[in-house]
Amino acid sequence: MSRPVVRVGPDTPVSEAASLLVEQGISSLPVVGEEGLVGIVGEADLVRGRIPAQDAGTPATHAATRVGDVMTRSPVTRTPDSDVADIVGTMLDRKLRAIPIVEDGELVGMLARRDVLRCVAHGELTSADVWRHRFGLVDTDRG
C-alpha cells in the first residue's frame, strides 16, 4: 500500500492531475473533497477524448477541464484489514489498477497492482510472507 497518498480535489485541472500521474509514476489518483473520498481518476479518464485521430477532422474535446468532470464517482474501496487476495481478485475481476484504502471514512492509502507485483517479485505470496519481509520476523514473532 502506498502512503502518503498523492491525491487531488474535484476542482484540480485535468492537466495538473495528468502531470501528477506522470511525475509520481502511478496510474490513478483518489479524488478527495470536503466530504472525503468522492472519486478516483485514472489515466484513461484523463486521456479519453483529448487526442483526435489524424484523419478525424474533428478537434479534441476540451470541455472537461476539471478532474470532477471525468473521475469515476463512488470508487470501490477497502479497509486496511481487508484480505489482500480478495482485493487482488476485485482488481482483476473489475479491471481496476488501484483501490483506495479507507479507515473510519478517511483515506489512508492506495493499493495498486504495482504494489502487489512488488510482493510477487519478492516471493511474498501470502500475508505471512509479506509480514516476515516487512518486519524481519519469523511466524512465532507475529503474535
C-alpha positions as protocol buffer text, in pm:
chain_id: "A"
residue {
  index: 1
  type: MET
  ca { x: 0 y: 0 z: 0 }
}
residue {
  index: 2
  type: SER
  ca { x: 128 y: 343 z: -89 }
}
residue {
  index: 3
  type: ARG
  ca { x: 143 y: 615 z: 173 }
}
residue {
  index: 4
  type: PRO
  ca { x: 131 y: 910 z: 197 }
}
residue {
  index: 5
  type: VAL
  ca { x: -140 y: 920 z: -65 }
}
residue {
  index: 6
  type: VAL
  ca { x: -99 y: 1157 z: -356 }
}
residue {
  index: 7
  type: ARG
  ca { x: -447 y: 1298 z: -408 }
}
residue {
  index: 8
  type: VAL
  ca { x: -633 y: 1565 z: -598 }
}
residue {
  index: 9
  type: GLY
  ca { x: -955 y: 1758 z: -550 }
}
residue {
  index: 10
  type: PRO
  ca { x: -1251 y: 1764 z: -787 }
}
residue {
  index: 11
  type: ASP
  ca { x: -1156 y: 2116 z: -900 }
}
residue {
  index: 12
  type: THR
  ca { x: -799 y: 2017 z: -990 }
}
residue {
  index: 13
  type: PRO
  ca { x: -728 y: 2087 z: -1359 }
}
residue {
  index: 14
  type: VAL
  ca { x: -706 y: 1773 z: -1574 }
}
residue {
  index: 15
  type: SER
  ca { x: -360 y: 1879 z: -1694 }
}
residue {
  index: 16
  type: GLU
  ca { x: -234 y: 1902 z: -1334 }
}
residue {
  index: 17
  type: ALA
  ca { x: -370 y: 1556 z: -1249 }
}
residue {
  index: 18
  type: ALA
  ca { x: -207 y: 1414 z: -1564 }
}
residue {
  index: 19
  type: SER
  ca { x: 126 y: 1571 z: -1463 }
}
residue {
  index: 20
  type: LEU
  ca { x: 99 y: 1415 z: -1116 }
}
residue {
  index: 21
  type: LEU
  ca { x: 43 y: 1069 z: -1263 }
}
residue {
  index: 22
  type: VAL
  ca { x: 348 y: 1108 z: -1485 }
}
residue {
  index: 23
  type: GLU
  ca { x: 572 y: 1259 z: -1214 }
}
residue {
  index: 24
  type: GLN
  ca { x: 475 y: 1004 z: -949 }
}
residue {
  index: 25
  type: GLY
  ca { x: 475 y: 702 z: -1181 }
}
residue {
  index: 26
  type: ILE
  ca { x: 124 y: 600 z: -1076 }
}
residue {
  index: 27
  type: SER
  ca { x: -187 y: 509 z: -1274 }
}
residue {
  index: 28
  type: SER
  ca { x: -466 y: 669 z: -1072 }
}
residue {
  index: 29
  type: LEU
  ca { x: -537 y: 928 z: -807 }
}
residue {
  index: 30
  type: PRO
  ca { x: -803 y: 939 z: -537 }
}
residue {
  index: 31
  type: VAL
  ca { x: -1022 y: 1248 z: -558 }
}
residue {
  index: 32
  type: VAL
  ca { x: -1092 y: 1398 z: -216 }
}
residue {
  index: 33
  type: GLY
  ca { x: -1345 y: 1673 z: -149 }
}
residue {
  index: 34
  type: GLU
  ca { x: -1476 y: 1835 z: 166 }
}
residue {
  index: 35
  type: GLU
  ca { x: -1688 y: 1528 z: 235 }
}
residue {
  index: 36
  type: GLY
  ca { x: -1398 y: 1285 z: 194 }
}
residue {
  index: 37
  type: LEU
  ca { x: -1326 y: 1045 z: -91 }
}
residue {
  index: 38
  type: VAL
  ca { x: -1556 y: 1138 z: -380 }
}
residue {
  index: 39
  type: GLY
  ca { x: -1395 y: 953 z: -670 }
}
residue {
  index: 40
  type: ILE
  ca { x: -1090 y: 819 z: -844 }
}
residue {
  index: 41
  type: VAL
  ca { x: -932 y: 942 z: -1165 }
}
residue {
  index: 42
  type: GLY
  ca { x: -707 y: 730 z: -1383 }
}
residue {
  index: 43
  type: GLU
  ca { x: -502 y: 753 z: -1697 }
}
residue {
  index: 44
  type: ALA
  ca { x: -791 y: 657 z: -1925 }
}
residue {
  index: 45
  type: ASP
  ca { x: -1018 y: 919 z: -1767 }
}
residue {
  index: 46
  type: LEU
  ca { x: -763 y: 1192 z: -1834 }
}
residue {
  index: 47
  type: VAL
  ca { x: -679 y: 1084 z: -2190 }
}
residue {
  index: 48
  type: ARG
  ca { x: -1028 y: 998 z: -2319 }
}
residue {
  index: 49
  type: GLY
  ca { x: -1142 y: 1239 z: -2592 }
}
residue {
  index: 50
  type: ARG
  ca { x: -832 y: 1458 z: -2580 }
}
residue {
  index: 51
  type: ILE
  ca { x: -632 y: 1330 z: -2876 }
}
residue {
  index: 52
  type: PRO
  ca { x: -826 y: 1310 z: -3205 }
}
residue {
  index: 53
  type: ALA
  ca { x: -744 y: 1066 z: -3483 }
}
residue {
  index: 54
  type: GLN
  ca { x: -529 y: 1224 z: -3752 }
}
residue {
  index: 55
  type: ASP
  ca { x: -795 y: 1176 z: -4020 }
}
residue {
  index: 56
  type: ALA
  ca { x: -1094 y: 1252 z: -3800 }
}
residue {
  index: 57
  type: GLY
  ca { x: -1123 y: 1616 z: -3898 }
}
residue {
  index: 58
  type: THR
  ca { x: -1270 y: 1691 z: -3556 }
}
residue {
  index: 59
  type: PRO
  ca { x: -1078 y: 1862 z: -3280 }
}
residue {
  index: 60
  type: ALA
  ca { x: -1013 y: 1700 z: -2945 }
}
residue {
  index: 61
  type: THR
  ca { x: -1278 y: 1754 z: -2683 }
}
residue {
  index: 62
  type: HIS
  ca { x: -1164 y: 2007 z: -2424 }
}
residue {
  index: 63
  type: ALA
  ca { x: -1497 y: 2055 z: -2247 }
}
residue {
  index: 64
  type: ALA
  ca { x: -1392 y: 1866 z: -1935 }
}
residue {
  index: 65
  type: THR
  ca { x: -1115 y: 2066 z: -1774 }
}
residue {
  index: 66
  type: ARG
  ca { x: -1157 y: 1958 z: -1411 }
}
residue {
  index: 67
  type: VAL
  ca { x: -1099 y: 1620 z: -1251 }
}
residue {
  index: 68
  type: GLY
  ca { x: -1454 y: 1619 z: -1111 }
}
residue {
  index: 69
  type: ASP
  ca { x: -1587 y: 1612 z: -1468 }
}
residue {
  index: 70
  type: VAL
  ca { x: -1401 y: 1295 z: -1569 }
}
residue {
  index: 71
  type: MET
  ca { x: -1350 y: 1096 z: -1247 }
}
residue {
  index: 72
  type: THR
  ca { x: -1523 y: 774 z: -1152 }
}
residue {
  index: 73
  type: ARG
  ca { x: -1763 y: 852 z: -870 }
}
residue {
  index: 74
  type: SER
  ca { x: -1812 y: 621 z: -572 }
}
residue {
  index: 75
  type: PRO
  ca { x: -1498 y: 412 z: -629 }
}
residue {
  index: 76
  type: VAL
  ca { x: -1451 y: 61 z: -494 }
}
residue {
  index: 77
  type: THR
  ca { x: -1272 y: 89 z: -158 }
}
residue {
  index: 78
  type: ARG
  ca { x: -1136 y: -150 z: 101 }
}
residue {
  index: 79
  type: THR
  ca { x: -1014 y: -120 z: 460 }
}
residue {
  index: 80
  type: PRO
  ca { x: -660 y: -179 z: 594 }
}
residue {
  index: 81
  type: ASP
  ca { x: -764 y: -516 z: 738 }
}
residue {
  index: 82
  type: SER
  ca { x: -907 y: -644 z: 408 }
}
residue {
  index: 83
  type: ASP
  ca { x: -758 y: -967 z: 276 }
}
residue {
  index: 84
  type: VAL
  ca { x: -509 y: -881 z: 3 }
}
residue {
  index: 85
  type: ALA
  ca { x: -616 y: -1185 z: -200 }
}
residue {
  index: 86
  type: ASP
  ca { x: -973 y: -1053 z: -204 }
}
residue {
  index: 87
  type: ILE
  ca { x: -853 y: -706 z: -308 }
}
residue {
  index: 88
  type: VAL
  ca { x: -645 y: -854 z: -590 }
}
residue {
  index: 89
  type: GLY
  ca { x: -943 y: -1062 z: -702 }
}
residue {
  index: 90
  type: THR
  ca { x: -1157 y: -748 z: -713 }
}
residue {
  index: 91
  type: MET
  ca { x: -887 y: -561 z: -907 }
}
residue {
  index: 92
  type: LEU
  ca { x: -863 y: -836 z: -1167 }
}
residue {
  index: 93
  type: ASP
  ca { x: -1237 y: -902 z: -1195 }
}
residue {
  index: 94
  type: ARG
  ca { x: -1325 y: -534 z: -1232 }
}
residue {
  index: 95
  type: LYS
  ca { x: -1012 y: -434 z: -1426 }
}
residue {
  index: 96
  type: LEU
  ca { x: -906 y: -181 z: -1161 }
}
residue {
  index: 97
  type: ARG
  ca { x: -548 y: -59 z: -1141 }
}
residue {
  index: 98
  type: ALA
  ca { x: -573 y: 66 z: -782 }
}
residue {
  index: 99
  type: ILE
  ca { x: -813 y: 63 z: -489 }
}
residue {
  index: 100
  type: PRO
  ca { x: -831 y: 334 z: -221 }
}
residue {
  index: 101
  type: ILE
  ca { x: -787 y: 206 z: 134 }
}
residue {
  index: 102
  type: VAL
  ca { x: -1024 y: 380 z: 376 }
}
residue {
  index: 103
  type: GLU
  ca { x: -1041 y: 361 z: 756 }
}
residue {
  index: 104
  type: ASP
  ca { x: -1320 y: 526 z: 955 }
}
residue {
  index: 105
  type: GLY
  ca { x: -1415 y: 730 z: 648 }
}
residue {
  index: 106
  type: GLU
  ca { x: -1060 y: 861 z: 598 }
}
residue {
  index: 107
  type: LEU
  ca { x: -836 y: 780 z: 301 }
}
residue {
  index: 108
  type: VAL
  ca { x: -526 y: 611 z: 447 }
}
residue {
  index: 109
  type: GLY
  ca { x: -361 y: 457 z: 140 }
}
residue {
  index: 110
  type: MET
  ca { x: -384 y: 322 z: -211 }
}
residue {
  index: 111
  type: LEU
  ca { x: -321 y: -38 z: -308 }
}
residue {
  index: 112
  type: ALA
  ca { x: -213 y: -58 z: -671 }
}
residue {
  index: 113
  type: ARG
  ca { x: -137 y: -354 z: -893 }
}
residue {
  index: 114
  type: ARG
  ca { x: 226 y: -244 z: -882 }
}
residue {
  index: 115
  type: ASP
  ca { x: 228 y: -284 z: -500 }
}
residue {
  index: 116
  type: VAL
  ca { x: 102 y: -639 z: -541 }
}
residue {
  index: 117
  type: LEU
  ca { x: 350 y: -705 z: -821 }
}
residue {
  index: 118
  type: ARG
  ca { x: 630 y: -590 z: -588 }
}
residue {
  index: 119
  type: CYS
  ca { x: 524 y: -862 z: -342 }
}
residue {
  index: 120
  type: VAL
  ca { x: 524 y: -1121 z: -620 }
}
residue {
  index: 121
  type: ALA
  ca { x: 874 y: -1009 z: -723 }
}
residue {
  index: 122
  type: HIS
  ca { x: 995 y: -1059 z: -363 }
}
residue {
  index: 123
  type: GLY
  ca { x: 833 y: -1404 z: -347 }
}
residue {
  index: 124
  type: GLU
  ca { x: 585 y: -1281 z: -86 }
}
residue {
  index: 125
  type: LEU
  ca { x: 285 y: -1484 z: -194 }
}
residue {
  index: 126
  type: THR
  ca { x: 99 y: -1494 z: 138 }
}
residue {
  index: 127
  type: SER
  ca { x: 21 y: -1233 z: 400 }
}
residue {
  index: 128
  type: ALA
  ca { x: 263 y: -1415 z: 635 }
}
residue {
  index: 129
  type: ASP
  ca { x: 541 y: -1376 z: 375 }
}
residue {
  index: 130
  type: VAL
  ca { x: 469 y: -1004 z: 350 }
}
residue {
  index: 131
  type: TRP
  ca { x: 472 y: -970 z: 729 }
}
residue {
  index: 132
  type: ARG
  ca { x: 804 y: -1152 z: 763 }
}
residue {
  index: 133
  type: HIS
  ca { x: 970 y: -946 z: 491 }
}
residue {
  index: 134
  type: ARG
  ca { x: 845 y: -610 z: 618 }
}
residue {
  index: 135
  type: PHE
  ca { x: 941 y: -668 z: 981 }
}
residue {
  index: 136
  type: GLY
  ca { x: 1215 y: -929 z: 959 }
}
residue {
  index: 137
  type: LEU
  ca { x: 1016 y: -1167 z: 1179 }
}
residue {
  index: 138
  type: VAL
  ca { x: 950 y: -1536 z: 1191 }
}
residue {
  index: 139
  type: ASP
  ca { x: 589 y: -1658 z: 1228 }
}
residue {
  index: 140
  type: THR
  ca { x: 621 y: -1708 z: 1605 }
}
residue {
  index: 141
  type: ASP
  ca { x: 717 y: -1341 z: 1650 }
}
residue {
  index: 142
  type: ARG
  ca { x: 395 y: -1217 z: 1495 }
}
residue {
  index: 143
  type: GLY
  ca { x: 170 y: -1268 z: 1793 }
}
